[in-house]
């Protein structure tokens, strides 16, 4: 059973920054493409950033230039550095596999709230 544990969310003012972490309990973590997803109230979950095993990276248009995804394979962890946050970024953020429909069970996510 793969466990995904997201952390690092919180309340931040517009223009602020947060760094999210996701610890993944899986063997051969380095073999998986990983993604950060978010779900705002009343909206569907959306993919905002992906990183492949070879560290090819893609972002959704809504976060490009502001968010940075990275991974530390030695720690089985994927990160999301979020800068220039705005209220539209308010959501619960999750990590999971990317580039596949074979997702692991979702973790609890971490709440990000951008508000003055």
Buried (B, 14 or more C-beta within 10 A) or exposed (E): EBEBBBBBBEEBEEEBEBBBBBBBEBEEBEEBBBBBBBBBEEEEBBBBBBBBBEEEEBBBEEBEEBBBBBBEBEEBBBBBBBBEBEEEBBBBBBBBBBEEEEBBEBBEBBEBBBEE
